[in-house]
Amino acid sequence: MIEPVIRDFDFLKSLEVFVSVADAGGMTAAAGQLGISQSAISQQIKLLEAHFRAPLFHRDIRPLRLTPAGQLLKNRATSVLLAAREMRDEVRHVAAGRLPHLRIAILSTFARYLVPTILDATMNRSLIAQHVTVIRGLTINHAQDLNNRDIDVAFTSDALEDIDAFDHLDLIQESYVVATPKSVTTRVRDLKTLSKAQPFLGYSGRTQSGQRIERHLRRLRLDIQRGNAFESSSDLVAAISHGYGWSILTPSQLFDPLEAGAEIAIHEMPAPGLSRTLGLVWRKREMPDAMKELTDVCRTVLQDECLPRLRKLAPDLVPNFRILDAP
């Protein structure tokens, strides 16, 4: 049988009193801060010392000094009290119908559009999370981060459909296009011919797009000339603008570079085309209300901000960026 940690006294209250005495340097000062008598303070300290079977203060020294056991307890007690307060707040928020905290991983391409609206939704209570933490990173890390509970939901290009522990909802489907230096004005009829004229600039193999494009090229049995590789779309497009080669990207990956005035030419992908689907992925049967509300927020941003932005920057790309209907 596991021995109970707490016997016959309010353990958390005693820890709170103990930390106050340690911080104040004496029982009189702590009594004034806590609004209780010095004798009550002394009684709580004695209960703790009896519980741990160890003196916690050097009582012959003024101001009071902690013993080694007391110093260890203070370090641990501070963490315990903080965790207890957080637990109290979280339970109260959940009971009131709001999540205390929602951790969202978002593709960098969409973060600048989604984050302000998500924050607005937490402020006006249309999203039932009180606070959010926004995390950027590589899509290939999202499955591990969800499994480790480092994040609660991911806006990602990998639906993780082969993992039964996750639910997903698709929001966008976008078709890849070919981006070349501005000097390439003729239609790109096949990638092999293009690769003979200029090297292919790809995404790093650590990225989801890099892996997806590489699989596509292998399926086509294209042995094309490889150039440099990048993780950032902005870096990749900058290299294209300076004439170092060509690449394959999606409309959303061109948002920031086009807005920054990238000097590139955009061409339809020769058949067979390539596309990707983006959406939300979260742990199965967790936070259904929050996921519904987050989905509504994302759809609003995609429809009211991302699509008009693309229409202004590159109207020819609009057919390649399709917002999916709600199921």
C-alpha positions in Angstrom: 0.0 0.0 0.0 1.3 3.5 -0.9 1.9 5.6 2.1 -0.3 8.8 2.0 1.8 12.0 1.5 -0.5 14.0 3.7 -1.6 13.1 7.2 -3.8 15.0 9.6 -2.9 18.5 8.3 -3.2 20.8 5.3 -0.1 20.0 3.5 -0.3 22.7 0.8 -1.1 25.4 3.4 1.9 24.3 5.4 4.1 24.5 2.4 2.8 27.9 1.6 3.5 29.1 5.1 7.0 27.5 5.0 7.9 29.3 1.7 6.7 32.6 3.1 8.8 32.2 6.2 11.9 31.3 4.1 11.4 34.3 1.8 10.6 36.7 4.6 13.6 35.6 6.8 11.4 35.2 9.9 8.1 34.1 11.3 7.0 37.6 12.5 7.4 39.1 9.0 5.7 36.1 7.4 2.8 36.3 9.8 2.2 39.9 8.8 2.3 39.0 5.1 -0.1 36.1 5.5 -2.4 37.8 8.0 -2.2 35.0 10.6 -0.6 34.8 14.1 3.0 34.0 14.7 1.9 31.0 16.8 -0.1 29.7 13.9 3.0 30.0 11.7 5.2 28.2 14.3 2.6 25.4 14.5 2.6 24.9 10.7 6.4 24.7 10.6 6.5 22.2 13.4 3.9 20.0 11.6 6.1 20.0 8.5 9.3 19.2 10.5 7.5 16.3 12.2 6.2 15.1 8.8 9.6 15.2 7.2 11.5 14.2 10.4 14.0 16.9 9.8 14.7 20.4 11.0 14.0 23.0 8.3 15.5 26.1 9.9 18.6 27.0 11.9 16.7 28.6 14.8 19.8 29.9 16.6 20.6 32.2 13.6 18.9 35.5 12.9 17.5 36.1 10.3 16.3 32.5 10.1 18.4 30.3 7.7 17.3 27.2 6.0 19.0 23.9 6.8 20.0 21.7 3.8 16.8 19.8 4.1 14.9 23.1 4.3 16.6 24.4 1.2 15.7 21.3 -0.7 12.1 21.5 0.5 11.8 25.2 -0.5 13.0 24.4 -4.0 10.5 21.6 -4.4 7.7 23.4 -2.6 7.9 26.4 -4.9 7.3 24.2 -7.9 4.5 22.2 -6.1 2.6 25.4 -5.1 2.9 26.8 -8.6 1.6 23.5 -10.1 -1.3 23.5 -7.6 -2.3 27.1 -8.5 -2.1 26.2 -12.2 -4.2 23.1 -11.6 -6.8 25.1 -9.7 -7.1 27.6 -12.5 -7.2 25.0 -15.2 -10.0 23.0 -13.5 -12.0 26.2 -13.0 -11.6 27.3 -16.6 -12.7 23.8 -17.9 -15.6 23.8 -15.5 -16.6 27.2 -16.9 -16.4 25.8 -20.5 -13.0 27.3 -21.5 -9.7 25.6 -22.1 -6.9 27.3 -20.1 -4.3 26.8 -22.8 -4.2 25.6 -26.5 -0.8 24.8 -28.2 -1.0 25.1 -31.9 1.7 24.3 -34.5 1.2 26.3 -37.7 3.0 26.2 -41.0 5.1 29.4 -41.3 3.4 30.2 -44.6 0.0 30.7 -42.8 1.1 31.8 -39.3 1.1 35.5 -40.2 -2.6 35.2 -41.3 -3.9 32.9 -38.7 -2.3 34.1 -35.5 -3.9 37.5 -35.2 -7.4 36.1 -35.8 -6.8 33.2 -33.4 -5.7 35.7 -30.7 -8.8 37.9 -31.5 -11.0 34.8 -31.0 -9.5 34.1 -27.6 -10.1 37.7 -26.5 -13.7 37.8 -27.7 -14.4 34.3 -26.4 -15.4 32.8 -29.7 -12.5 30.3 -29.2 -12.9 28.5 -25.9 -9.2 28.6 -25.1 -8.1 31.3 -22.7 -4.5 31.4 -24.0 -2.7 30.0 -27.0 0.9 29.1 -27.7 1.8 29.2 -31.4 4.7 27.0 -32.5 6.3 27.0 -35.9 8.3 24.1 -37.2 8.7 21.4 -39.7 5.6 19.4 -40.7 7.6 16.1 -40.2 7.8 16.8 -36.5 4.0 17.2 -36.0 3.2 13.5 -35.4 5.9 13.2 -32.7 4.9 16.5 -31.1 1.3 15.4 -30.9 2.2 12.0 -29.5 4.4 13.6 -26.9 1.7 16.1 -26.1 4.0 19.0 -26.9 1.2 20.4 -29.0 -2.6 20.0 -29.0 -3.3 20.6 -32.7 -1.3 21.2 -35.9 -2.2 23.2 -39.0 -0.2 21.0 -41.3 0.3 19.6 -44.8 0.4 16.0 -43.5 -3.0 14.6 -42.5 -1.3 11.7 -40.7 -4.1 9.4 -41.9 -2.2 6.3 -41.2 -2.1 7.0 -37.4 -5.3 5.9 -35.8 -4.7 8.0 -32.7 -5.3 11.3 -34.7 -8.3 13.0 -36.1 -7.9 15.3 -39.1 -10.0 17.8 -41.1 -8.8 19.0 -44.5 -9.2 22.7 -45.3 -7.3 23.5 -48.5 -6.1 21.6 -51.5 -3.4 23.4 -53.6 -1.7 22.4 -56.8 2.1 22.8 -57.2 3.4 25.2 -59.9 6.8 25.7 -61.5 8.7 28.8 -60.6 11.6 30.0 -62.8 13.7 33.2 -63.2 11.8 36.0 -64.9 13.9 35.5 -68.0 12.1 32.2 -68.8 9.1 33.4 -70.8 8.2 30.3 -72.8 5.7 27.7 -71.6 7.3 24.9 -69.5 6.3 21.8 -71.4 8.3 19.2 -69.5 10.5 19.2 -66.5 13.3 17.2 -68.1 13.9 19.8 -70.8 13.8 22.6 -68.2 16.3 20.8 -66.0 18.8 20.6 -68.9 18.7 24.4 -69.1 18.9 25.2 -65.4 19.5 23.2 -62.1 16.6 22.2 -60.0 16.4 24.1 -56.6 14.5 22.0 -54.1 13.3 22.0 -50.6 15.4 20.2 -48.0 14.7 16.5 -47.5 13.8 17.5 -43.9 10.6 19.2 -45.1 7.3 17.6 -46.2 7.4 19.4 -49.5 10.9 18.3 -50.2 10.0 14.7 -49.6 6.7 15.0 -51.6 8.4 16.6 -54.6 11.2 14.1 -54.6 8.7 11.2 -54.6 6.9 12.8 -57.6 10.2 13.2 -59.6 11.1 9.5 -58.9 7.6 8.4 -60.0 8.2 10.3 -63.3 11.7 8.6 -63.5 13.2 12.0 -64.0 17.0 12.2 -63.4 17.3 15.9 -63.3 20.2 18.1 -62.4 20.1 19.0 -58.7 21.2 22.4 -57.3 20.9 23.8 -53.8 18.2 22.9 -51.3 16.4 25.1 -48.8 13.9 24.9 -45.9 12.6 28.4 -46.3 10.3 29.3 -49.2 11.6 32.9 -49.1 15.2 31.6 -49.4 14.3 29.3 -52.2 12.5 31.9 -54.2 15.3 34.4 -53.7 17.7 31.9 -55.3 15.3 31.5 -58.2 15.0 35.3 -58.6 18.8 35.6 -58.9 18.8 33.1 -61.7 20.3 30.1 -59.8 17.7 27.6 -61.0 14.0 26.7 -60.9 11.7 24.9 -58.5 8.3 23.5 -57.7 6.2 25.3 -55.1 2.5 25.8 -54.1 0.6 29.1 -54.2 0.7 29.5 -50.4 4.5 29.0 -50.4 4.7 32.0 -52.7 2.6 34.3 -50.5 5.6 36.0 -48.7 8.1 36.0 -51.7 5.5 37.6 -54.0 4.5 40.2 -51.5 8.2 41.0 -51.1 8.4 41.6 -54.9 10.1 38.4 -56.0 11.2 38.6 -59.7 10.1 35.2 -60.9 7.9 33.6 -63.6 5.2 31.1 -62.6 4.2 28.3 -64.9 1.6 25.5 -64.7 3.0 22.2 -63.7 3.3 19.8 -66.7 1.1 16.7 -66.5 0.9 14.7 -64.4 0.4 17.4 -61.7 1.1 17.4 -58.0 -1.0 18.7 -55.2 -1.1 18.8 -51.4 -3.8 19.1 -48.8 -3.6 21.1 -45.7 -5.7 21.0 -42.6 -5.9 20.5 -38.9 -4.7 17.3 -37.0 -5.3 16.6 -33.4 -5.5 13.7 -30.9 -8.6 11.6 -31.4 -11.6 12.4 -29.2 -9.9 15.4 -27.5 -11.3 18.9 -27.3 -14.1 18.5 -29.9 -15.6 21.9 -29.2 -12.3 23.7 -29.4 -11.5 21.9 -32.7 -14.8 22.9 -34.2 -14.2 26.5 -33.2 -10.6 26.5 -34.5 -11.8 25.1 -37.8 -14.3 27.9 -38.2 -11.6 30.5 -37.4 -9.2 28.9 -40.0 -11.9 28.8 -42.7 -12.7 32.5 -42.1 -9.1 33.5 -42.5 -8.5 31.4 -45.6 -11.6 32.7 -47.3 -11.4 36.4 -46.2 -7.7 37.0 -46.1 -5.6 34.3 -47.8 -7.7 34.0 -51.0 -8.1 37.7 -51.6 -4.3 38.2 -51.0 -3.5 35.6 -53.6 -6.0 37.1 -56.0 -4.2 40.4 -55.7 -0.6 39.0 -55.8 -1.0 36.4 -58.5 -4.6 36.0 -59.9 -3.5 33.2 -62.2 -2.8 31.1 -59.2 -6.3 31.3 -57.7 -7.5 28.1 -59.4 -4.5 26.3 -57.8 -5.7 27.2 -54.3 -9.0 25.6 -53.4 -10.7 26.0 -50.0 -12.5 22.7 -49.3 -16.2 22.6 -48.3 -17.0 21.7 -44.7 -17.9 18.0 -44.3 
